[in-house]
Amino acid sequence: MSNPSSPPLAKPRPRGDTRPLRRHVPLGESGASAVEFALILPVFLLLVMGSLQFGWILFVRHELYAAAQQICRQLALGADTAATATTALQREMARLRTSGTLRVVPPTPTVDASVEIRVPMAQLLWTELFRPIVGNRQIEVRVVYRSTSRTG
């Protein structure tokens, strides 16, 4: 004798049947995945945005360091002046859509050539969401090259 409240057993599928199987969803779980998705999505988006923002800040720092290193080397070799070096650094900062403070020291017989760049991180942010984390921190790049007049 079969139990009248139990569902009838399904017939086996014929071989070669490619129709998708129907999935039985219990009545109490019909919106559970939508609720789980709604709870996880903001956290996931925050992680993705934070990763992209962190990558952008690292990229800008790398580009500023490379520019400072190249210009400082030119200063140390005597191939550049402080004015043209400052202009070149300002152009690089404009290319990266940043602004900050520059300090270019040309070499003398007693002083090595140096370049310092400071850029507030807050101006690199795409959204106000990360401003409390960044605060007043700055990207600081400092490069010093021994000038040709001080070697030997």
Buried (B, 14 or more C-beta within 10 A) or exposed (E): EEEEEEEEEEEEEEEEEEEEEEEEEEEEEEEEEEEEEEEEEEEEEEEEBEEEBEEBBEEBBEBBBEBBBBBBBBBBEEEBEBEBBBEBBEEBBEEBEBEBEBEBBBBEEEEBBBBBBBBBBBEBBEEEEBEEEBEEEBBEBEBBBEBEBBEE
